[in-house]
Amino acid sequence: MVHCRWKDAYVKTSRKRLAHKHFRLDSGKIKRAQKLLEAETETEAIERALDLVIAEHERDRITWEAQERFLKSGIEIKDVYGKLSH
């Protein structure tokens, strides 16, 4: 099962930034994405899929930065369950 939160990731694009591109893509994947993303058109499905990828990358970047700050903080982690020493 695929859980999709495209509505949270959708980014508005100004008309000035739109460009005509020609790609050879798997039509089955486009139709599947269109259905999963509840997009009315194939173009809308591709736009939403790209928005999801961009949003995921941003979440990963923020998470990585937070992890780096945590590790650099010098906090001592105690292995109270004895699971980290294996």
Secondary structure as GFF3:
##gff-version 3
##sequence-region A 1 86
A	DSSP	alpha_helix	6	9	.	.	.	ID=ss1
A	DSSP	three_ten_helix	15	17	.	.	.	ID=ss2
A	DSSP	alpha_helix	27	36	.	.	.	ID=ss3
A	DSSP	alpha_helix	42	72	.	.	.	ID=ss4
###
